[in-house]
Each structure stands twice: as C-alpha cells, then as structure tokens.
C-alpha cells in the first residue's frame, strides 16, 4: 500500500487543481455566459454592486480555468479563497458550519484545498512550470 501511495504523490497537486478547477469553472460559466447573465452582472447575488458581481463571476470562471491548467496557480487559489471568504461573510456564515443548514462547511473545504495547493505548489504537471516559475513552483517540479 505504501508503495502505491508514494507513486501517487507527484499527482497530489494535479488532483487538487482538477477538483477545484472543475468546481469553479462549472460554477462561474453560467454566471458569465448563462441566459440573462449579462457577462457576470446579473447573477443570483442581487443586491451586490455590479463590480462585486463581475469580480466573483469572472474570478470563479477564469480562476477555475487557471487552476485546471496550473497557470498562475497561487494567485488563482488566493482569488478563490477571497471569493469563498466573501461567501461566508455575506451569505453562509450566519447559518453556522453545517452544509445541511446552508452553512459554510463547503466553503471551508474549498478554502482548505486552495491553501493546500498554495502550500504544495501547482505540481510538475502545470503550465506554471513552463512559463511563470521556470520550474521552481513546487518541490515536484525541481526533481
């Protein structure tokens, strides 16, 4: 079992990026391009200023794509953390932790995943290693 787990270690950041990137691309796309979305200014967050709607909509969509391909990974993860912290502060925090009560449990998990990705780097299967960091973005990329 240990040998199998060791073989998977180089893929840990890739797995995190695929999971996070998929979630945020899928959630951001309809906010930007969905029917009546007005390129990110008419989503369900009614009552929020237009600039906030744009930042959240495009942040989720572009941040999700960036995480999927591993481009500007720490910046994309930080952007997602800010969006999720905003969701906790403005919507979910008052409902407590439990997701069953529409609390912030899911947001907390996504923030934790982003922090793990920032701490471990994008992994060796990331565009960051080709363009941004010259192969110095993560421990895996250096080996």
Secondary structure by P-SEA (a helix, b strand, c coil): caaaaaaaccaaaaaaaaaaaaaaaaaaaaaccccccccccccccccccaaaaaaaaaaaaaaaaaaaaccaaaaaaaaaaaaaaaaaaccccccccccccccaaaaaaaaaaaaaaaaaccccccccccccccccccccccc
